[in-house]
Structures are given as structure tokens and as C-alpha cells.
Amino acid sequence: MFIYKEAGIRGAWKQWFICSLLSLLHGVISETTRTLDIMTKYPLIDGHNDLALRLRIIYNNKLNLINMHNIPHVATDISRLTAGHVGGQVFAAYVLCTAQDKDAVRLTLEQIDVIRRVCTENPELELVTTAEGMRNSTKITCLISVEGGHSIDSSLPALRMFYQLGVRSMALTHTCNTPWAESSSSFYRFYQRKNNSLTEFGKAVVKEMNRLGMLVDLSHSSWETARAVLNHSTAPVIFSHSSAYTICNNTRNVPDDLLLRLKENGGLIMVNFYRSFVACSNIPTVSVVADHFDHIKLVIGTESIGIGADFDGAQGFPEGLEDVSKYPALIEELISRNWSEEELAGVLRLNFLRVFQKVEKVRDEMQYTLPSEVEIPFLEANNSCRVILTNPVRYDSSYRNGKTSLVPVRAIAWFIILLIQLL
């Protein structure tokens, strides 16, 4: 009798274990299936990707050397974008802060060129410049951003020319101050100043971006610059690749008070996956990234959230989120946390499209506003590569024949007179 009962208990335990395992597997399969269904219905728009930077570093922008479907040593290629259910990607034209006051404009033009080529020479991709273009395309859409206001060299005409080339978003700073806006980083010593987070020229930049219909990107800007922009911009703004400061106290992230201001503005924070911005001292995991989404949802709701992973712009991402094919892992984690399909649809693409469309609406409302002719004061952007535009010096015939030194005598005389006055 005892043996019979023991066998019965063992059989019941085995039956319970098998049923539990099957139930668990069913739950996992259901969440995975639901994830893929939602991402098929709402293909992801990612707010920030630095593939163009990697193409410069590794291949010197020689696209003829690259198979865009399978690129080694990067996190982004067409095959993995497709596997990750990406429907739109904002590609950054980024140049190093060390190019500020030197050849930043030229280098940025070259990065814009390589993005345009990538997105027009591959049939799976489509270069777009409007919210409608992103919404209606059946391909992987490409939107161009400029990462860092140093790329316009404090010139509104340069900003407008970038717009003509297809740029629809610009981060006001990168890891360096510009003459008119402040960075969240103190790594570089460019344009250090106090209590001047957005100058009058900086306000002119924001207004001109509003007029053009360009997204104002506050990722990398200092919190004071972000607050000043939120006071001044008439259009929604974005943080294209930033996370929640409360979860990870890195100054690249956004504190709760700024999140609340962002909600009032109607803008968007697109959560970054980079380990230093999501985990701080913790081990970076998919779950930790999801904690940022949960916190922002708690503070300002899901309609203000997007995804800006920052792939190829940083080294070190959570296990399971190493490249652009892995987005489903995050969505599955959010589903396990009871995020609804409606909330996920917004995070995946609809929130970005709404904000972009609102920026275009502000542009349309400003259609009769003339292009700004504001110039930055010379002393605010003074550097060795910036010239004062004056009438050309009239050289004598001996100089034109190459018989004198390259410095005109008259210029030397004026320099000596000026030096005496200063002394």
C-alpha cells in the first residue's frame, strides 16, 4: 500500500511538472509570437544610429568595398535591420568635436553624402524627408540627422543648406560646447562660459529649425540648455538617444523635472541602450533597459517614449541587445511587464511619427516667416580659422609678379600702427 501511494505521488508530481513546463513554454511562445506580430504591424523607427561613423572609421566611406547586407565589425546592416523588424532608421552624420572651428562642415557634408548613398543605392532602403514618407513606405526608411551643432559652424545658411540635402534633425551639441549652446559633457574645453546655456544666436538656431521643420535634438545638451530650448521652441523637441536619470545617474540622461517639461512640450525621449547610460554600476541587461521604459512611463506616460538605441555610436550593449537584430528581445520584455499593444505601437513608431508631423505643422504655420539673417557676433565665435570679411587688399605689380614677400608692405604698416595703439 505504501509503495502504491508513493508511486502515485511521484506520478502526480511528474504530471504537475510536465504541465507547468508546458504552460511556461506556452507563455514564452505566446509572448514571442505576440512580439513578432506587433513588430510586423508596427515596424520600429529608431531615433539614432551611427553606422555612418563606422563606415568612415573602418572603410573610409568606400562603399564599393562593402556588402551592405553583411558588414563585419559593426552592429548595423540590412540583413540585421530586417531581422530586427526595423521600418525606419535615423542615421547620424557625426564628426568629432576636434573638427570644431576647422573642417567640421566639410566632414559633415561627406557623412551626409555617405548616408544618402547607402539609402539610395540599396533597394531595401528608402531615403525620406517627411513624416508621411516614413509612414507610407514599405521599405526601411532613412532619415538624416546631424549630431552636434558644431557641424554648422555657427551659420544659419549652413543649417539651411543641410536641410536642402535632406537633414531633418540636429543635436545642438555633442560632447563639446558650441559658441551658442552647452554640452552635458566637460570633456572638451571649447567655449567655456557661465550662465549662458543658450545664447541669443542659439535661440535664433532653434527658431530657424522650427521654421524649417527640423527636429531639435537635446541629447548631449546640458540640462540648462535643454530647459532654455523648451522655453523657446514652438515645436516639439526630442532626446534622440537618452535614458532616465533616476535609473542611471549619468548626466547624459534626463531627470524627472525635464521629463515633465518634455511632456508639456509634446516631445519625445528615445531610450538609449548603451550600458553606461542604462546600467551605471549595475550589470547591463535587457531587464535594466526595460526599467528605463517603466520609469518614464510612470512619470510622463508611454506617448512620450521612443527607442534610440545608439548602435554603432558606442561600444558595449546589454547581452541580448548587441545589434539591430535584437530589438524583439526588448519588446518581449515589455510585454512580460504588461505593456499593451497600443502602448508598444506608440513606442515602436507612432509616437515619433506624431512628433515629426507636429514639427512639420509648426513649419507650415511659419511658412510666411522669412529665413533668418541673424549672424553670430564675431567675438562669440572667434577662432583662428574664422576671417573678418573685408575688401581685398590691393597688391602692387611687383607682388603679382612674385618679386616681393607674401605679406604686403601696407598690411605690415597697418599692423605696426595698431600694435603701437594697443601698447
JOTAFEN-V294163 format. One record per residue. N is the residue number from 1. SS is DSSP state (helix for helix, strand for strand, loop for the rest). PSI is psi in whole degrees, 0 to 359 (999 if undefined). Layout:
BEGIN
n=N ss=SS psi=PSI
n=N ss=SS psi=PSI
END
This chain:
BEGIN
n=1 ss=loop psi=317
n=2 ss=helix psi=317
n=3 ss=helix psi=321
n=4 ss=helix psi=313
n=5 ss=helix psi=319
n=6 ss=helix psi=318
n=7 ss=helix psi=323
n=8 ss=helix psi=320
n=9 ss=helix psi=316
n=10 ss=helix psi=318
n=11 ss=helix psi=320
n=12 ss=helix psi=321
n=13 ss=helix psi=317
n=14 ss=helix psi=318
n=15 ss=helix psi=319
n=16 ss=helix psi=317
n=17 ss=helix psi=315
n=18 ss=helix psi=317
n=19 ss=helix psi=319
n=20 ss=helix psi=316
n=21 ss=helix psi=315
n=22 ss=helix psi=321
n=23 ss=helix psi=318
n=24 ss=helix psi=315
n=25 ss=helix psi=322
n=26 ss=helix psi=320
n=27 ss=helix psi=318
n=28 ss=helix psi=314
n=29 ss=helix psi=320
n=30 ss=helix psi=317
n=31 ss=helix psi=320
n=32 ss=helix psi=315
n=33 ss=helix psi=317
n=34 ss=helix psi=320
n=35 ss=helix psi=309
n=36 ss=helix psi=323
n=37 ss=helix psi=314
n=38 ss=helix psi=317
n=39 ss=helix psi=334
n=40 ss=helix psi=322
n=41 ss=helix psi=326
n=42 ss=loop psi=77
n=43 ss=loop psi=137
n=44 ss=strand psi=139
n=45 ss=strand psi=117
n=46 ss=strand psi=134
n=47 ss=strand psi=351
n=48 ss=strand psi=124
n=49 ss=strand psi=136
n=50 ss=loop psi=33
n=51 ss=helix psi=320
n=52 ss=helix psi=325
n=53 ss=helix psi=316
n=54 ss=helix psi=323
n=55 ss=helix psi=326
n=56 ss=helix psi=310
n=57 ss=helix psi=314
n=58 ss=helix psi=322
n=59 ss=helix psi=3
n=60 ss=loop psi=36
n=61 ss=loop psi=21
n=62 ss=loop psi=87
n=63 ss=helix psi=337
n=64 ss=helix psi=348
n=65 ss=helix psi=358
n=66 ss=loop psi=138
n=67 ss=loop psi=105
n=68 ss=loop psi=347
n=69 ss=loop psi=341
n=70 ss=loop psi=93
n=71 ss=loop psi=116
n=72 ss=loop psi=155
n=73 ss=loop psi=15
n=74 ss=loop psi=172
n=75 ss=loop psi=1
n=76 ss=loop psi=128
n=77 ss=loop psi=174
n=78 ss=helix psi=320
n=79 ss=helix psi=316
n=80 ss=helix psi=329
n=81 ss=helix psi=318
n=82 ss=helix psi=315
n=83 ss=helix psi=329
n=84 ss=loop psi=5
n=85 ss=loop psi=42
n=86 ss=strand psi=126
n=87 ss=strand psi=345
n=88 ss=strand psi=139
n=89 ss=strand psi=127
n=90 ss=strand psi=114
n=91 ss=strand psi=131
n=92 ss=strand psi=131
n=93 ss=strand psi=101
n=94 ss=strand psi=137
n=95 ss=loop psi=152
n=96 ss=loop psi=150
n=97 ss=helix psi=335
n=98 ss=helix psi=348
n=99 ss=helix psi=353
n=100 ss=loop psi=138
n=101 ss=loop psi=13
n=102 ss=loop psi=253
n=103 ss=loop psi=35
n=104 ss=helix psi=321
n=105 ss=helix psi=313
n=106 ss=helix psi=313
n=107 ss=helix psi=322
n=108 ss=helix psi=318
n=109 ss=helix psi=321
n=110 ss=helix psi=325
n=111 ss=helix psi=322
n=112 ss=helix psi=319
n=113 ss=helix psi=315
n=114 ss=helix psi=325
n=115 ss=helix psi=316
n=116 ss=helix psi=319
n=117 ss=helix psi=314
n=118 ss=helix psi=319
n=119 ss=helix psi=352
n=120 ss=helix psi=343
n=121 ss=loop psi=0
n=122 ss=loop psi=120
n=123 ss=loop psi=341
n=124 ss=loop psi=344
n=125 ss=strand psi=156
n=126 ss=strand psi=124
n=127 ss=strand psi=124
n=128 ss=loop psi=162
n=129 ss=loop psi=5
n=130 ss=loop psi=159
n=131 ss=helix psi=322
n=132 ss=helix psi=320
n=133 ss=helix psi=320
n=134 ss=helix psi=321
n=135 ss=helix psi=321
n=136 ss=helix psi=346
n=137 ss=loop psi=145
n=138 ss=loop psi=3
n=139 ss=loop psi=182
n=140 ss=strand psi=111
n=141 ss=strand psi=150
n=142 ss=strand psi=129
n=143 ss=strand psi=138
n=144 ss=strand psi=133
n=145 ss=strand psi=158
n=146 ss=strand psi=127
n=147 ss=strand psi=93
n=148 ss=loop psi=119
n=149 ss=helix psi=346
n=150 ss=helix psi=344
n=151 ss=helix psi=341
n=152 ss=helix psi=357
n=153 ss=loop psi=43
n=154 ss=loop psi=44
n=155 ss=loop psi=117
n=156 ss=helix psi=324
n=157 ss=helix psi=322
n=158 ss=helix psi=319
n=159 ss=helix psi=314
n=160 ss=helix psi=323
n=161 ss=helix psi=324
n=162 ss=helix psi=319
n=163 ss=helix psi=317
n=164 ss=helix psi=333
n=165 ss=loop psi=359
n=166 ss=loop psi=0
n=167 ss=strand psi=130
n=168 ss=strand psi=8
n=169 ss=strand psi=146
n=170 ss=strand psi=130
n=171 ss=strand psi=131
n=172 ss=loop psi=329
n=173 ss=loop psi=165
n=174 ss=loop psi=232
n=175 ss=loop psi=17
n=176 ss=loop psi=147
n=177 ss=loop psi=150
n=178 ss=loop psi=174
n=179 ss=loop psi=349
n=180 ss=loop psi=359
n=181 ss=strand psi=158
n=182 ss=loop psi=139
n=183 ss=strand psi=157
n=184 ss=loop psi=348
n=185 ss=loop psi=150
n=186 ss=loop psi=20
n=187 ss=loop psi=316
n=188 ss=loop psi=155
n=189 ss=loop psi=14
n=190 ss=loop psi=135
n=191 ss=loop psi=58
n=192 ss=loop psi=130
n=193 ss=loop psi=165
n=194 ss=loop psi=141
n=195 ss=loop psi=43
n=196 ss=loop psi=55
n=197 ss=loop psi=335
n=198 ss=strand psi=107
n=199 ss=loop psi=177
n=200 ss=helix psi=322
n=201 ss=helix psi=323
n=202 ss=helix psi=320
n=203 ss=helix psi=324
n=204 ss=helix psi=323
n=205 ss=helix psi=313
n=206 ss=helix psi=315
n=207 ss=helix psi=320
n=208 ss=helix psi=325
n=209 ss=helix psi=320
n=210 ss=helix psi=317
n=211 ss=helix psi=321
n=212 ss=helix psi=331
n=213 ss=loop psi=34
n=214 ss=loop psi=137
n=215 ss=strand psi=127
n=216 ss=strand psi=117
n=217 ss=strand psi=123
n=218 ss=loop psi=2
n=219 ss=loop psi=136
n=220 ss=loop psi=344
n=221 ss=strand psi=153
n=222 ss=loop psi=160
n=223 ss=helix psi=323
n=224 ss=helix psi=321
n=225 ss=helix psi=318
n=226 ss=helix psi=316
n=227 ss=helix psi=318
n=228 ss=helix psi=319
n=229 ss=helix psi=318
n=230 ss=helix psi=331
n=231 ss=helix psi=333
n=232 ss=helix psi=327
n=233 ss=loop psi=136
n=234 ss=loop psi=356
n=235 ss=loop psi=157
n=236 ss=loop psi=149
n=237 ss=strand psi=170
n=238 ss=strand psi=154
n=239 ss=strand psi=105
n=240 ss=loop psi=337
n=241 ss=loop psi=75
n=242 ss=loop psi=158
n=243 ss=loop psi=193
n=244 ss=strand psi=123
n=245 ss=loop psi=326
n=246 ss=loop psi=327
n=247 ss=loop psi=322
n=248 ss=loop psi=112
n=249 ss=loop psi=60
n=250 ss=loop psi=136
n=251 ss=loop psi=349
n=252 ss=loop psi=347
n=253 ss=loop psi=175
n=254 ss=strand psi=121
n=255 ss=loop psi=165
n=256 ss=helix psi=322
n=257 ss=helix psi=325
n=258 ss=helix psi=326
n=259 ss=helix psi=317
n=260 ss=helix psi=320
n=261 ss=helix psi=321
n=262 ss=helix psi=319
n=263 ss=helix psi=317
n=264 ss=helix psi=324
n=265 ss=helix psi=342
n=266 ss=loop psi=17
n=267 ss=loop psi=199
n=268 ss=strand psi=137
n=269 ss=strand psi=125
n=270 ss=strand psi=114
n=271 ss=strand psi=132
n=272 ss=loop psi=146
n=273 ss=loop psi=350
n=274 ss=strand psi=136
n=275 ss=helix psi=323
n=276 ss=helix psi=342
n=277 ss=helix psi=346
n=278 ss=helix psi=329
n=279 ss=loop psi=337
n=280 ss=loop psi=248
n=281 ss=loop psi=355
n=282 ss=loop psi=168
n=283 ss=loop psi=126
n=284 ss=loop psi=127
n=285 ss=loop psi=167
n=286 ss=helix psi=322
n=287 ss=helix psi=319
n=288 ss=helix psi=320
n=289 ss=helix psi=317
n=290 ss=helix psi=332
n=291 ss=helix psi=325
n=292 ss=helix psi=317
n=293 ss=helix psi=316
n=294 ss=helix psi=318
n=295 ss=helix psi=314
n=296 ss=helix psi=321
n=297 ss=helix psi=317
n=298 ss=helix psi=321
n=299 ss=helix psi=314
n=300 ss=helix psi=2
n=301 ss=loop psi=164
n=302 ss=helix psi=341
n=303 ss=helix psi=351
n=304 ss=helix psi=14
n=305 ss=strand psi=140
n=306 ss=strand psi=193
n=307 ss=strand psi=126
n=308 ss=loop psi=80
n=309 ss=loop psi=330
n=310 ss=loop psi=27
n=311 ss=strand psi=142
n=312 ss=loop psi=2
n=313 ss=loop psi=348
n=314 ss=loop psi=165
n=315 ss=loop psi=118
n=316 ss=loop psi=95
n=317 ss=strand psi=158
n=318 ss=loop psi=148
n=319 ss=loop psi=129
n=320 ss=loop psi=350
n=321 ss=loop psi=45
n=322 ss=loop psi=339
n=323 ss=loop psi=182
n=324 ss=loop psi=354
n=325 ss=loop psi=350
n=326 ss=loop psi=5
n=327 ss=helix psi=323
n=328 ss=helix psi=332
n=329 ss=helix psi=321
n=330 ss=helix psi=315
n=331 ss=helix psi=321
n=332 ss=helix psi=321
n=333 ss=helix psi=319
n=334 ss=helix psi=324
n=335 ss=helix psi=319
n=336 ss=helix psi=342
n=337 ss=loop psi=18
n=338 ss=loop psi=27
n=339 ss=loop psi=135
n=340 ss=loop psi=166
n=341 ss=helix psi=321
n=342 ss=helix psi=317
n=343 ss=helix psi=317
n=344 ss=helix psi=325
n=345 ss=helix psi=320
n=346 ss=helix psi=312
n=347 ss=helix psi=319
n=348 ss=helix psi=318
n=349 ss=helix psi=325
n=350 ss=helix psi=325
n=351 ss=helix psi=316
n=352 ss=helix psi=316
n=353 ss=helix psi=321
n=354 ss=helix psi=314
n=355 ss=helix psi=315
n=356 ss=helix psi=318
n=357 ss=helix psi=323
n=358 ss=helix psi=321
n=359 ss=helix psi=318
n=360 ss=helix psi=326
n=361 ss=helix psi=318
n=362 ss=helix psi=318
n=363 ss=helix psi=313
n=364 ss=helix psi=324
n=365 ss=helix psi=339
n=366 ss=loop psi=18
n=367 ss=loop psi=336
n=368 ss=loop psi=3
n=369 ss=loop psi=125
n=370 ss=loop psi=153
n=371 ss=loop psi=138
n=372 ss=loop psi=139
n=373 ss=loop psi=20
n=374 ss=loop psi=135
n=375 ss=loop psi=146
n=376 ss=loop psi=136
n=377 ss=loop psi=139
n=378 ss=helix psi=320
n=379 ss=helix psi=336
n=380 ss=helix psi=336
n=381 ss=helix psi=30
n=382 ss=loop psi=127
n=383 ss=loop psi=168
n=384 ss=loop psi=341
n=385 ss=loop psi=4
n=386 ss=loop psi=125
n=387 ss=loop psi=153
n=388 ss=loop psi=123
n=389 ss=loop psi=113
n=390 ss=loop psi=170
n=391 ss=loop psi=143
n=392 ss=loop psi=148
n=393 ss=loop psi=137
n=394 ss=loop psi=115
n=395 ss=loop psi=149
n=396 ss=loop psi=171
n=397 ss=helix psi=326
n=398 ss=helix psi=325
n=399 ss=helix psi=316
n=400 ss=helix psi=331
n=401 ss=loop psi=2
n=402 ss=loop psi=26
n=403 ss=loop psi=359
n=404 ss=loop psi=177
n=405 ss=loop psi=164
n=406 ss=loop psi=346
n=407 ss=loop psi=117
n=408 ss=loop psi=143
n=409 ss=helix psi=319
n=410 ss=helix psi=320
n=411 ss=helix psi=321
n=412 ss=helix psi=319
n=413 ss=helix psi=314
n=414 ss=helix psi=323
n=415 ss=helix psi=318
n=416 ss=helix psi=317
n=417 ss=helix psi=315
n=418 ss=helix psi=320
n=419 ss=helix psi=318
n=420 ss=helix psi=318
n=421 ss=helix psi=320
n=422 ss=helix psi=325
n=423 ss=loop psi=999
END
